[in-house]
């Protein structure tokens, strides 16, 4: 039996266990916007489950209408001067997630947008429903992709499809996501969590030492690549946050209209 009592669980992250499977639920409905503290707490839970020998797989689900809508750009931002060294504390915490040793299945019941897509791509597998939406909308907001997506998205769906998603920022619906390999299973929304747990239990039935060893082989260098990528992504983003295009992108999103970019 998993001992979860030693883990400090905040109210906006829920944790439960089913046999050898841990279920983490993002609990900031409706959109599960993240911030530094939340990602840090999530990473600490992952590390705690790594130390729990009875945990063999993790399901990451979400309450509300969105899986995770990324950062909340309606809140004021602390700007980093252009050309400053890339130092994004949130991305430092995100890299901790990629260093997790246990297999992770994301249950995506709604939009996974921007950094929320990055969070979904951290997982080994994604189970989606037709209502799921995947969007790397960074360029539509006027800045560079982040959360390691410049590594994880091409790795999963190929450079051509990833480039299309990055450049256009369009939303990929559940059926298309499954067809392009962005989602590994597609089920009805009401069966989504059960399907993700079923996949996790299938993995948990295998020899845990062998699974973790095989996963380490297949993901060798991934966390380090994400670390390097987020350094570059953070540098580019710090420049783009100072542009008029970024201001226009955020304003247009708030006003629910198409942005009019000027290239400055």
HUNOR-V673550 format. One record per residue. NEAR is the number of other C-alpha atoms within 8 Angstrom. Layout:
near
NEAR
NEAR
//
This chain:
near
5
10
6
6
5
5
7
6
9
7
6
7
12
12
9
8
9
7
7
13
15
14
13
12
11
13
12
11
9
8
11
16
11
11
8
9
6
8
12
11
10
10
12
8
11
10
9
9
10
11
6
9
8
7
13
12
15
14
15
12
13
14
13
11
10
15
18
16
17
13
10
8
7
6
5
5
5
4
7
7
8
7
7
8
5
9
7
8
7
10
10
9
12
12
11
9
11
10
7
9
8
10
11
12
16
14
15
16
14
11
15
18
14
15
14
14
16
13
10
11
12
9
11
9
10
15
16
18
15
11
11
13
12
13
14
15
14
12
13
11
12
14
12
10
15
13
12
13
12
9
10
12
12
14
8
8
11
9
9
7
9
11
9
9
13
12
8
9
13
8
9
9
11
15
9
8
12
13
8
8
9
10
14
10
8
12
11
8
10
5
8
15
9
7
10
13
10
8
9
14
11
8
10
12
6
8
7
8
6
8
10
11
8
8
10
9
7
6
8
7
6
8
11
7
9
14
12
8
11
12
11
9
13
12
13
10
12
15
12
12
11
10
9
9
13
13
10
13
14
12
9
11
11
8
6
6
7
6
10
6
8
6
5
6
//
